[in-house]
Amino acid sequence: RKRLLEHGLDTAMEHGNRGAYRAKKLDGVAEAHLIATACSSAPEGRNRWTVRLLADEMVSLGIVDSCSKSTVHNTLKKMNLSLT
């Protein structure tokens, strides 16, 4: 129903990739903050950043309202970055 209202009848009737219209969690600015944070030194008491720590840091810095581990993982993967 939502697809019908937002994109019209033809799009709503397609059985293809329904997730294509899902809004991105991180825009370019948020991705830049994520990458800068991932490349910075790890928090005190930690040897390295984890995906969960990065997601929590994005929220605590007020860059996003919520951020999942998979969003962080997919963004790092898209940028060919590794936490190891």
PyMOL Python script that loads the backbone (N, CA, C, O; Angstrom):
from pymol import cmd

cmd.read_pdbstr("""\
ATOM      1  N   ARG A   1       0.825  -1.184   0.000  1.00  0.00           N
ATOM      2  CA  ARG A   1       0.000   0.000   0.000  1.00  0.00           C
ATOM      3  C   ARG A   1       0.872   1.252   0.000  1.00  0.00           C
ATOM      4  O   ARG A   1       0.592   2.219  -0.709  1.00  0.00           O
ATOM      5  N   LYS A   2       1.944   1.220   0.813  1.00  0.00           N
ATOM      6  CA  LYS A   2       2.844   2.363   0.894  1.00  0.00           C
ATOM      7  C   LYS A   2       3.531   2.604  -0.452  1.00  0.00           C
ATOM      8  O   LYS A   2       3.659   3.743  -0.901  1.00  0.00           O
ATOM      9  N   ARG A   3       3.972   1.515  -1.089  1.00  0.00           N
ATOM     10  CA  ARG A   3       4.618   1.646  -2.399  1.00  0.00           C
ATOM     11  C   ARG A   3       3.649   2.217  -3.426  1.00  0.00           C
ATOM     12  O   ARG A   3       4.044   3.001  -4.289  1.00  0.00           O
ATOM     13  N   LEU A   4       2.394   1.827  -3.334  1.00  0.00           N
ATOM     14  CA  LEU A   4       1.387   2.332  -4.262  1.00  0.00           C
ATOM     15  C   LEU A   4       1.255   3.846  -4.122  1.00  0.00           C
ATOM     16  O   LEU A   4       1.249   4.568  -5.118  1.00  0.00           O
ATOM     17  N   LEU A   5       1.152   4.318  -2.895  1.00  0.00           N
ATOM     18  CA  LEU A   5       0.990   5.750  -2.661  1.00  0.00           C
ATOM     19  C   LEU A   5       2.230   6.540  -3.048  1.00  0.00           C
ATOM     20  O   LEU A   5       2.125   7.633  -3.603  1.00  0.00           O
ATOM     21  N   GLU A   6       3.411   5.988  -2.754  1.00  0.00           N
ATOM     22  CA  GLU A   6       4.645   6.735  -2.981  1.00  0.00           C
ATOM     23  C   GLU A   6       5.154   6.647  -4.415  1.00  0.00           C
ATOM     24  O   GLU A   6       5.721   7.611  -4.929  1.00  0.00           O
ATOM     25  N   HIS A   7       4.957   5.484  -5.076  1.00  0.00           N
ATOM     26  CA  HIS A   7       5.615   5.269  -6.360  1.00  0.00           C
ATOM     27  C   HIS A   7       4.675   4.895  -7.498  1.00  0.00           C
ATOM     28  O   HIS A   7       5.133   4.711  -8.626  1.00  0.00           O
ATOM     29  N   GLY A   8       3.397   4.777  -7.246  1.00  0.00           N
ATOM     30  CA  GLY A   8       2.450   4.477  -8.308  1.00  0.00           C
ATOM     31  C   GLY A   8       2.154   2.996  -8.458  1.00  0.00           C
ATOM     32  O   GLY A   8       2.807   2.148  -7.849  1.00  0.00           O
ATOM     33  N   LEU A   9       1.156   2.700  -9.283  1.00  0.00           N
ATOM     34  CA  LEU A   9       0.652   1.341  -9.446  1.00  0.00           C
ATOM     35  C   LEU A   9       1.672   0.406 -10.084  1.00  0.00           C
ATOM     36  O   LEU A   9       1.835  -0.725  -9.626  1.00  0.00           O
ATOM     37  N   ASP A  10       2.359   0.853 -11.131  1.00  0.00           N
ATOM     38  CA  ASP A  10       3.307  -0.031 -11.819  1.00  0.00           C
ATOM     39  C   ASP A  10       4.400  -0.514 -10.876  1.00  0.00           C
ATOM     40  O   ASP A  10       4.724  -1.702 -10.869  1.00  0.00           O
ATOM     41  N   THR A  11       4.960   0.365 -10.099  1.00  0.00           N
ATOM     42  CA  THR A  11       6.019  -0.011  -9.167  1.00  0.00           C
ATOM     43  C   THR A  11       5.483  -0.916  -8.070  1.00  0.00           C
ATOM     44  O   THR A  11       6.149  -1.872  -7.674  1.00  0.00           O
ATOM     45  N   ALA A  12       4.294  -0.627  -7.579  1.00  0.00           N
ATOM     46  CA  ALA A  12       3.716  -1.436  -6.506  1.00  0.00           C
ATOM     47  C   ALA A  12       3.445  -2.866  -6.957  1.00  0.00           C
ATOM     48  O   ALA A  12       3.496  -3.788  -6.143  1.00  0.00           O
ATOM     49  N   MET A  13       3.158  -3.063  -8.241  1.00  0.00           N
ATOM     50  CA  MET A  13       2.847  -4.390  -8.755  1.00  0.00           C
ATOM     51  C   MET A  13       4.088  -5.222  -9.075  1.00  0.00           C
ATOM     52  O   MET A  13       3.982  -6.432  -9.274  1.00  0.00           O
ATOM     53  N   GLU A  14       5.256  -4.595  -9.126  1.00  0.00           N
ATOM     54  CA  GLU A  14       6.488  -5.324  -9.414  1.00  0.00           C
ATOM     55  C   GLU A  14       6.832  -6.235  -8.246  1.00  0.00           C
ATOM     56  O   GLU A  14       6.626  -5.877  -7.087  1.00  0.00           O
ATOM     57  N   HIS A  15       7.350  -7.400  -8.555  1.00  0.00           N
ATOM     58  CA  HIS A  15       7.737  -8.353  -7.520  1.00  0.00           C
ATOM     59  C   HIS A  15       9.237  -8.385  -7.319  1.00  0.00           C
ATOM     60  O   HIS A  15       9.755  -9.285  -6.657  1.00  0.00           O
ATOM     61  N   GLY A  16       9.935  -7.427  -7.874  1.00  0.00           N
ATOM     62  CA  GLY A  16      11.392  -7.388  -7.804  1.00  0.00           C
ATOM     63  C   GLY A  16      11.876  -7.009  -6.414  1.00  0.00           C
ATOM     64  O   GLY A  16      11.230  -7.313  -5.411  1.00  0.00           O
ATOM     65  N   ASN A  17      12.988  -6.360  -6.371  1.00  0.00           N
ATOM     66  CA  ASN A  17      13.636  -5.970  -5.126  1.00  0.00           C
ATOM     67  C   ASN A  17      12.798  -4.925  -4.400  1.00  0.00           C
ATOM     68  O   ASN A  17      12.803  -3.750  -4.768  1.00  0.00           O
ATOM     69  N   ARG A  18      12.098  -5.344  -3.396  1.00  0.00           N
ATOM     70  CA  ARG A  18      11.228  -4.427  -2.656  1.00  0.00           C
ATOM     71  C   ARG A  18      12.012  -3.516  -1.722  1.00  0.00           C
ATOM     72  O   ARG A  18      11.503  -2.473  -1.313  1.00  0.00           O
ATOM     73  N   GLY A  19      13.223  -3.884  -1.382  1.00  0.00           N
ATOM     74  CA  GLY A  19      14.028  -3.063  -0.489  1.00  0.00           C
ATOM     75  C   GLY A  19      14.695  -1.889  -1.178  1.00  0.00           C
ATOM     76  O   GLY A  19      15.366  -1.092  -0.522  1.00  0.00           O
ATOM     77  N   ALA A  20      14.527  -1.763  -2.476  1.00  0.00           N
ATOM     78  CA  ALA A  20      15.207  -0.713  -3.223  1.00  0.00           C
ATOM     79  C   ALA A  20      14.762   0.680  -2.796  1.00  0.00           C
ATOM     80  O   ALA A  20      15.504   1.641  -3.001  1.00  0.00           O
ATOM     81  N   TYR A  21      13.598   0.821  -2.220  1.00  0.00           N
ATOM     82  CA  TYR A  21      13.091   2.131  -1.842  1.00  0.00           C
ATOM     83  C   TYR A  21      13.275   2.425  -0.360  1.00  0.00           C
ATOM     84  O   TYR A  21      12.799   3.446   0.136  1.00  0.00           O
ATOM     85  N   ARG A  22      13.957   1.544   0.340  1.00  0.00           N
ATOM     86  CA  ARG A  22      14.209   1.763   1.753  1.00  0.00           C
ATOM     87  C   ARG A  22      15.221   2.899   1.904  1.00  0.00           C
ATOM     88  O   ARG A  22      16.246   2.913   1.222  1.00  0.00           O
ATOM     89  N   ALA A  23      14.942   3.829   2.776  1.00  0.00           N
ATOM     90  CA  ALA A  23      15.844   4.960   2.977  1.00  0.00           C
ATOM     91  C   ALA A  23      17.152   4.484   3.603  1.00  0.00           C
ATOM     92  O   ALA A  23      17.169   3.584   4.442  1.00  0.00           O
ATOM     93  N   LYS A  24      18.237   5.108   3.177  1.00  0.00           N
ATOM     94  CA  LYS A  24      19.544   4.758   3.719  1.00  0.00           C
ATOM     95  C   LYS A  24      19.637   5.228   5.168  1.00  0.00           C
ATOM     96  O   LYS A  24      19.162   6.311   5.510  1.00  0.00           O
ATOM     97  N   LYS A  25      20.249   4.412   6.008  1.00  0.00           N
ATOM     98  CA  LYS A  25      20.432   4.793   7.405  1.00  0.00           C
ATOM     99  C   LYS A  25      21.523   5.852   7.544  1.00  0.00           C
ATOM    100  O   LYS A  25      21.408   6.768   8.358  1.00  0.00           O
ATOM    101  N   LEU A  26      22.586   5.720   6.740  1.00  0.00           N
ATOM    102  CA  LEU A  26      23.707   6.647   6.823  1.00  0.00           C
ATOM    103  C   LEU A  26      23.837   7.419   5.514  1.00  0.00           C
ATOM    104  O   LEU A  26      23.939   6.827   4.440  1.00  0.00           O
ATOM    105  N   ASP A  27      23.832   8.742   5.616  1.00  0.00           N
ATOM    106  CA  ASP A  27      24.096   9.543   4.429  1.00  0.00           C
ATOM    107  C   ASP A  27      25.609   9.710   4.281  1.00  0.00           C
ATOM    108  O   ASP A  27      26.372   9.121   5.047  1.00  0.00           O
ATOM    109  N   GLY A  28      26.039  10.488   3.329  1.00  0.00           N
ATOM    110  CA  GLY A  28      27.467  10.663   3.076  1.00  0.00           C
ATOM    111  C   GLY A  28      28.221  11.236   4.260  1.00  0.00           C
ATOM    112  O   GLY A  28      29.342  10.816   4.548  1.00  0.00           O
ATOM    113  N   VAL A  29      27.617  12.189   4.947  1.00  0.00           N
ATOM    114  CA  VAL A  29      28.265  12.806   6.107  1.00  0.00           C
ATOM    115  C   VAL A  29      28.412  11.794   7.237  1.00  0.00           C
ATOM    116  O   VAL A  29      29.465  11.710   7.868  1.00  0.00           O
ATOM    117  N   ALA A  30      27.358  11.029   7.491  1.00  0.00           N
ATOM    118  CA  ALA A  30      27.408  10.017   8.551  1.00  0.00           C
ATOM    119  C   ALA A  30      28.415   8.926   8.206  1.00  0.00           C
ATOM    120  O   ALA A  30      29.119   8.434   9.087  1.00  0.00           O
ATOM    121  N   GLU A  31      28.490   8.542   6.930  1.00  0.00           N
ATOM    122  CA  GLU A  31      29.483   7.551   6.513  1.00  0.00           C
ATOM    123  C   GLU A  31      30.892   8.077   6.747  1.00  0.00           C
ATOM    124  O   GLU A  31      31.769   7.335   7.190  1.00  0.00           O
ATOM    125  N   ALA A  32      31.113   9.360   6.451  1.00  0.00           N
ATOM    126  CA  ALA A  32      32.431   9.964   6.674  1.00  0.00           C
ATOM    127  C   ALA A  32      32.791   9.945   8.156  1.00  0.00           C
ATOM    128  O   ALA A  32      33.935   9.662   8.513  1.00  0.00           O
ATOM    129  N   HIS A  33      31.819  10.244   9.021  1.00  0.00           N
ATOM    130  CA  HIS A  33      32.056  10.182  10.471  1.00  0.00           C
ATOM    131  C   HIS A  33      32.378   8.756  10.906  1.00  0.00           C
ATOM    132  O   HIS A  33      33.269   8.536  11.727  1.00  0.00           O
ATOM    133  N   LEU A  34      31.658   7.803  10.359  1.00  0.00           N
ATOM    134  CA  LEU A  34      31.895   6.402  10.696  1.00  0.00           C
ATOM    135  C   LEU A  34      33.305   5.981  10.300  1.00  0.00           C
ATOM    136  O   LEU A  34      34.005   5.346  11.088  1.00  0.00           O
ATOM    137  N   ILE A  35      33.721   6.327   9.100  1.00  0.00           N
ATOM    138  CA  ILE A  35      35.051   5.949   8.627  1.00  0.00           C
ATOM    139  C   ILE A  35      36.132   6.632   9.454  1.00  0.00           C
ATOM    140  O   ILE A  35      37.130   6.009   9.817  1.00  0.00           O
ATOM    141  N   ALA A  36      35.934   7.913   9.752  1.00  0.00           N
ATOM    142  CA  ALA A  36      36.911   8.630  10.574  1.00  0.00           C
ATOM    143  C   ALA A  36      37.017   8.006  11.960  1.00  0.00           C
ATOM    144  O   ALA A  36      38.114   7.881  12.505  1.00  0.00           O
ATOM    145  N   THR A  37      35.894   7.620  12.524  1.00  0.00           N
ATOM    146  CA  THR A  37      35.897   6.987  13.843  1.00  0.00           C
ATOM    147  C   THR A  37      36.571   5.630  13.785  1.00  0.00           C
ATOM    148  O   THR A  37      37.360   5.290  14.667  1.00  0.00           O
ATOM    149  N   ALA A  38      36.271   4.856  12.759  1.00  0.00           N
ATOM    150  CA  ALA A  38      36.869   3.522  12.622  1.00  0.00           C
ATOM    151  C   ALA A  38      38.379   3.601  12.442  1.00  0.00           C
ATOM    152  O   ALA A  38      39.105   2.705  12.870  1.00  0.00           O
ATOM    153  N   CYS A  39      38.853   4.671  11.808  1.00  0.00           N
ATOM    154  CA  CYS A  39      40.295   4.834  11.578  1.00  0.00           C
ATOM    155  C   CYS A  39      41.006   5.484  12.758  1.00  0.00           C
ATOM    156  O   CYS A  39      42.236   5.534  12.789  1.00  0.00           O
ATOM    157  N   SER A  40      40.249   5.978  13.723  1.00  0.00           N
ATOM    158  CA  SER A  40      40.859   6.594  14.901  1.00  0.00           C
ATOM    159  C   SER A  40      41.266   5.512  15.897  1.00  0.00           C
ATOM    160  O   SER A  40      40.953   4.335  15.723  1.00  0.00           O
ATOM    161  N   SER A  41      41.965   5.934  16.934  1.00  0.00           N
ATOM    162  CA  SER A  41      42.380   4.959  17.950  1.00  0.00           C
ATOM    163  C   SER A  41      41.157   4.448  18.702  1.00  0.00           C
ATOM    164  O   SER A  41      40.155   5.147  18.850  1.00  0.00           O
ATOM    165  N   ALA A  42      41.265   3.227  19.165  1.00  0.00           N
ATOM    166  CA  ALA A  42      40.150   2.569  19.862  1.00  0.00           C
ATOM    167  C   ALA A  42      39.884   3.254  21.203  1.00  0.00           C
ATOM    168  O   ALA A  42      40.761   3.928  21.743  1.00  0.00           O
ATOM    169  N   PRO A  43      38.683   3.083  21.735  1.00  0.00           N
ATOM    170  CA  PRO A  43      38.368   3.671  23.038  1.00  0.00           C
ATOM    171  C   PRO A  43      39.296   3.124  24.124  1.00  0.00           C
ATOM    172  O   PRO A  43      39.862   2.038  24.000  1.00  0.00           O
ATOM    173  N   GLU A  44      39.427   3.890  25.159  1.00  0.00           N
ATOM    174  CA  GLU A  44      40.289   3.480  26.270  1.00  0.00           C
ATOM    175  C   GLU A  44      39.807   2.145  26.834  1.00  0.00           C
ATOM    176  O   GLU A  44      38.613   1.938  27.049  1.00  0.00           O
ATOM    177  N   GLY A  45      40.754   1.253  27.065  1.00  0.00           N
ATOM    178  CA  GLY A  45      40.430  -0.064  27.581  1.00  0.00           C
ATOM    179  C   GLY A  45      40.127  -1.085  26.495  1.00  0.00           C
ATOM    180  O   GLY A  45      39.852  -2.246  26.795  1.00  0.00           O
ATOM    181  N   ARG A  46      40.175  -0.662  25.234  1.00  0.00           N
ATOM    182  CA  ARG A  46      39.911  -1.556  24.102  1.00  0.00           C
ATOM    183  C   ARG A  46      41.128  -1.587  23.188  1.00  0.00           C
ATOM    184  O   ARG A  46      41.834  -0.589  23.044  1.00  0.00           O
ATOM    185  N   ASN A  47      41.365  -2.740  22.574  1.00  0.00           N
ATOM    186  CA  ASN A  47      42.470  -2.862  21.628  1.00  0.00           C
ATOM    187  C   ASN A  47      42.095  -2.361  20.248  1.00  0.00           C
ATOM    188  O   ASN A  47      42.944  -1.854  19.516  1.00  0.00           O
ATOM    189  N   ARG A  48      40.821  -2.501  19.887  1.00  0.00           N
ATOM    190  CA  ARG A  48      40.358  -2.092  18.561  1.00  0.00           C
ATOM    191  C   ARG A  48      38.863  -1.804  18.608  1.00  0.00           C
ATOM    192  O   ARG A  48      38.165  -2.138  19.566  1.00  0.00           O
ATOM    193  N   TRP A  49      38.407  -1.175  17.544  1.00  0.00           N
ATOM    194  CA  TRP A  49      36.981  -0.931  17.393  1.00  0.00           C
ATOM    195  C   TRP A  49      36.286  -2.218  16.978  1.00  0.00           C
ATOM    196  O   TRP A  49      36.834  -3.013  16.214  1.00  0.00           O
ATOM    197  N   THR A  50      35.091  -2.414  17.481  1.00  0.00           N
ATOM    198  CA  THR A  50      34.232  -3.492  17.003  1.00  0.00           C
ATOM    199  C   THR A  50      33.056  -2.848  16.274  1.00  0.00           C
ATOM    200  O   THR A  50      32.812  -1.649  16.404  1.00  0.00           O
ATOM    201  N   VAL A  51      32.349  -3.643  15.522  1.00  0.00           N
ATOM    202  CA  VAL A  51      31.193  -3.130  14.790  1.00  0.00           C
ATOM    203  C   VAL A  51      30.154  -2.592  15.770  1.00  0.00           C
ATOM    204  O   VAL A  51      29.554  -1.544  15.531  1.00  0.00           O
ATOM    205  N   ARG A  52      29.945  -3.301  16.859  1.00  0.00           N
ATOM    206  CA  ARG A  52      28.975  -2.851  17.861  1.00  0.00           C
ATOM    207  C   ARG A  52      29.418  -1.536  18.515  1.00  0.00           C
ATOM    208  O   ARG A  52      28.603  -0.636  18.716  1.00  0.00           O
ATOM    209  N   LEU A  53      30.710  -1.427  18.846  1.00  0.00           N
ATOM    210  CA  LEU A  53      31.211  -0.184  19.437  1.00  0.00           C
ATOM    211  C   LEU A  53      31.042   0.992  18.478  1.00  0.00           C
ATOM    212  O   LEU A  53      30.665   2.087  18.895  1.00  0.00           O
ATOM    213  N   LEU A  54      31.319   0.767  17.209  1.00  0.00           N
ATOM    214  CA  LEU A  54      31.153   1.837  16.224  1.00  0.00           C
ATOM    215  C   LEU A  54      29.691   2.257  16.100  1.00  0.00           C
ATOM    216  O   LEU A  54      29.395   3.448  16.011  1.00  0.00           O
ATOM    217  N   ALA A  55      28.786   1.298  16.093  1.00  0.00           N
ATOM    218  CA  ALA A  55      27.356   1.617  16.018  1.00  0.00           C
ATOM    219  C   ALA A  55      26.928   2.431  17.237  1.00  0.00           C
ATOM    220  O   ALA A  55      26.207   3.420  17.107  1.00  0.00           O
ATOM    221  N   ASP A  56      27.369   2.016  18.409  1.00  0.00           N
ATOM    222  CA  ASP A  56      27.027   2.744  19.633  1.00  0.00           C
ATOM    223  C   ASP A  56      27.641   4.143  19.642  1.00  0.00           C
ATOM    224  O   ASP A  56      27.021   5.093  20.118  1.00  0.00           O
ATOM    225  N   GLU A  57      28.850   4.265  19.119  1.00  0.00           N
ATOM    226  CA  GLU A  57      29.525   5.566  19.073  1.00  0.00           C
ATOM    227  C   GLU A  57      28.798   6.534  18.141  1.00  0.00           C
ATOM    228  O   GLU A  57      28.699   7.725  18.439  1.00  0.00           O
ATOM    229  N   MET A  58      28.297   6.037  17.034  1.00  0.00           N
ATOM    230  CA  MET A  58      27.550   6.891  16.108  1.00  0.00           C
ATOM    231  C   MET A  58      26.305   7.471  16.783  1.00  0.00           C
ATOM    232  O   MET A  58      25.943   8.625  16.555  1.00  0.00           O
ATOM    233  N   VAL A  59      25.665   6.665  17.605  1.00  0.00           N
ATOM    234  CA  VAL A  59      24.477   7.126  18.325  1.00  0.00           C
ATOM    235  C   VAL A  59      24.875   8.095  19.432  1.00  0.00           C
ATOM    236  O   VAL A  59      24.238   9.134  19.600  1.00  0.00           O
ATOM    237  N   SER A  60      25.924   7.767  20.190  1.00  0.00           N
ATOM    238  CA  SER A  60      26.322   8.623  21.312  1.00  0.00           C
ATOM    239  C   SER A  60      26.845   9.982  20.839  1.00  0.00           C
ATOM    240  O   SER A  60      26.727  10.970  21.563  1.00  0.00           O
ATOM    241  N   LEU A  61      27.418  10.043  19.639  1.00  0.00           N
ATOM    242  CA  LEU A  61      27.870  11.323  19.086  1.00  0.00           C
ATOM    243  C   LEU A  61      26.719  12.139  18.510  1.00  0.00           C
ATOM    244  O   LEU A  61      26.894  13.306  18.161  1.00  0.00           O
ATOM    245  N   GLY A  62      25.544  11.527  18.412  1.00  0.00           N
ATOM    246  CA  GLY A  62      24.374  12.223  17.891  1.00  0.00           C
ATOM    247  C   GLY A  62      24.347  12.320  16.371  1.00  0.00           C
ATOM    248  O   GLY A  62      23.616  13.138  15.813  1.00  0.00           O
ATOM    249  N   ILE A  63      25.139  11.491  15.700  1.00  0.00           N
ATOM    250  CA  ILE A  63      25.182  11.513  14.241  1.00  0.00           C
ATOM    251  C   ILE A  63      23.931  10.865  13.664  1.00  0.00           C
ATOM    252  O   ILE A  63      23.396  11.329  12.658  1.00  0.00           O
ATOM    253  N   VAL A  64      23.465   9.798  14.295  1.00  0.00           N
ATOM    254  CA  VAL A  64      22.235   9.113  13.895  1.00  0.00           C
ATOM    255  C   VAL A  64      21.423   8.795  15.142  1.00  0.00           C
ATOM    256  O   VAL A  64      21.964   8.740  16.247  1.00  0.00           O
ATOM    257  N   ASP A  65      20.123   8.585  14.961  1.00  0.00           N
ATOM    258  CA  ASP A  65      19.266   8.217  16.089  1.00  0.00           C
ATOM    259  C   ASP A  65      19.462   6.764  16.483  1.00  0.00           C
ATOM    260  O   ASP A  65      19.456   6.429  17.667  1.00  0.00           O
ATOM    261  N   SER A  66      19.638   5.903  15.488  1.00  0.00           N
ATOM    262  CA  SER A  66      19.886   4.489  15.744  1.00  0.00           C
ATOM    263  C   SER A  66      20.764   3.956  14.627  1.00  0.00           C
ATOM    264  O   SER A  66      20.756   4.467  13.507  1.00  0.00           O
ATOM    265  N   CYS A  67      21.521   2.917  14.955  1.00  0.00           N
ATOM    266  CA  CYS A  67      22.441   2.345  13.977  1.00  0.00           C
ATOM    267  C   CYS A  67      22.683   0.890  14.358  1.00  0.00           C
ATOM    268  O   CYS A  67      23.061   0.593  15.491  1.00  0.00           O
ATOM    269  N   SER A  68      22.463  -0.009  13.413  1.00  0.00           N
ATOM    270  CA  SER A  68      22.653  -1.429  13.695  1.00  0.00           C
ATOM    271  C   SER A  68      24.069  -1.863  13.336  1.00  0.00           C
ATOM    272  O   SER A  68      24.796  -1.171  12.622  1.00  0.00           O
ATOM    273  N   LYS A  69      24.433  -3.024  13.853  1.00  0.00           N
ATOM    274  CA  LYS A  69      25.738  -3.595  13.527  1.00  0.00           C
ATOM    275  C   LYS A  69      25.840  -3.860  12.036  1.00  0.00           C
ATOM    276  O   LYS A  69      26.891  -3.645  11.432  1.00  0.00           O
ATOM    277  N   SER A  70      24.754  -4.324  11.443  1.00  0.00           N
ATOM    278  CA  SER A  70      24.801  -4.653  10.017  1.00  0.00           C
ATOM    279  C   SER A  70      24.966  -3.403   9.154  1.00  0.00           C
ATOM    280  O   SER A  70      25.608  -3.461   8.105  1.00  0.00           O
ATOM    281  N   THR A  71      24.400  -2.281   9.577  1.00  0.00           N
ATOM    282  CA  THR A  71      24.596  -1.033   8.842  1.00  0.00           C
ATOM    283  C   THR A  71      26.061  -0.642   8.848  1.00  0.00           C
ATOM    284  O   THR A  71      26.616  -0.262   7.816  1.00  0.00           O
ATOM    285  N   VAL A  72      26.690  -0.736  10.019  1.00  0.00           N
ATOM    286  CA  VAL A  72      28.116  -0.419  10.126  1.00  0.00           C
ATOM    287  C   VAL A  72      28.926  -1.395   9.284  1.00  0.00           C
ATOM    288  O   VAL A  72      29.807  -0.989   8.526  1.00  0.00           O
ATOM    289  N   HIS A  73      28.625  -2.681   9.418  1.00  0.00           N
ATOM    290  CA  HIS A  73      29.359  -3.700   8.674  1.00  0.00           C
ATOM    291  C   HIS A  73      29.260  -3.463   7.166  1.00  0.00           C
ATOM    292  O   HIS A  73      30.269  -3.499   6.462  1.00  0.00           O
ATOM    293  N   ASN A  74      28.057  -3.225   6.678  1.00  0.00           N
ATOM    294  CA  ASN A  74      27.855  -3.020   5.242  1.00  0.00           C
ATOM    295  C   ASN A  74      28.551  -1.755   4.743  1.00  0.00           C
ATOM    296  O   ASN A  74      29.077  -1.736   3.630  1.00  0.00           O
ATOM    297  N   THR A  75      28.557  -0.706   5.555  1.00  0.00           N
ATOM    298  CA  THR A  75      29.232   0.530   5.162  1.00  0.00           C
ATOM    299  C   THR A  75      30.735   0.321   5.091  1.00  0.00           C
ATOM    300  O   THR A  75      31.378   0.761   4.137  1.00  0.00           O
ATOM    301  N   LEU A  76      31.300  -0.345   6.088  1.00  0.00           N
ATOM    302  CA  LEU A  76      32.738  -0.619   6.073  1.00  0.00           C
ATOM    303  C   LEU A  76      33.101  -1.523   4.900  1.00  0.00           C
ATOM    304  O   LEU A  76      34.132  -1.326   4.256  1.00  0.00           O
ATOM    305  N   LYS A  77      32.265  -2.502   4.627  1.00  0.00           N
ATOM    306  CA  LYS A  77      32.510  -3.417   3.513  1.00  0.00           C
ATOM    307  C   LYS A  77      32.468  -2.663   2.184  1.00  0.00           C
ATOM    308  O   LYS A  77      33.289  -2.905   1.299  1.00  0.00           O
ATOM    309  N   LYS A  78      31.508  -1.752   2.052  1.00  0.00           N
ATOM    310  CA  LYS A  78      31.380  -0.962   0.832  1.00  0.00           C
ATOM    311  C   LYS A  78      32.629  -0.114   0.588  1.00  0.00           C
ATOM    312  O   LYS A  78      33.016   0.126  -0.556  1.00  0.00           O
ATOM    313  N   MET A  79      33.254   0.334   1.680  1.00  0.00           N
ATOM    314  CA  MET A  79      34.454   1.160   1.580  1.00  0.00           C
ATOM    315  C   MET A  79      35.747   0.338   1.589  1.00  0.00           C
ATOM    316  O   MET A  79      36.844   0.897   1.606  1.00  0.00           O
ATOM    317  N   ASN A  80      35.609  -0.989   1.575  1.00  0.00           N
ATOM    318  CA  ASN A  80      36.763  -1.900   1.617  1.00  0.00           C
ATOM    319  C   ASN A  80      37.628  -1.683   2.855  1.00  0.00           C
ATOM    320  O   ASN A  80      38.856  -1.731   2.776  1.00  0.00           O
ATOM    321  N   LEU A  81      36.991  -1.445   3.987  1.00  0.00           N
ATOM    322  CA  LEU A  81      37.698  -1.277   5.256  1.00  0.00           C
ATOM    323  C   LEU A  81      37.485  -2.502   6.125  1.00  0.00           C
ATOM    324  O   LEU A  81      36.428  -3.132   6.090  1.00  0.00           O
ATOM    325  N   SER A  82      38.500  -2.826   6.901  1.00  0.00           N
ATOM    326  CA  SER A  82      38.426  -3.968   7.810  1.00  0.00           C
ATOM    327  C   SER A  82      38.826  -3.501   9.200  1.00  0.00           C
ATOM    328  O   SER A  82      39.680  -2.627   9.340  1.00  0.00           O
ATOM    329  N   LEU A  83      38.222  -4.070  10.213  1.00  0.00           N
ATOM    330  CA  LEU A  83      38.542  -3.699  11.592  1.00  0.00           C
ATOM    331  C   LEU A  83      39.677  -4.529  12.170  1.00  0.00           C
ATOM    332  O   LEU A  83      40.057  -4.326  13.323  1.00  0.00           O
ATOM    333  N   THR A  84      40.219  -5.445  11.410  1.00  0.00           N
ATOM    334  CA  THR A  84      41.302  -6.289  11.927  1.00  0.00           C
ATOM    335  C   THR A  84      42.655  -5.694  11.671  1.00  0.00           C
ATOM    336  O   THR A  84      43.669  -6.282  12.045  1.00  0.00           O
TER     337      THR A  84
END
""", "prot")
cmd.dss("prot")
cmd.show_as("cartoon", "prot")
cmd.util.cbc("prot")
cmd.orient("prot")
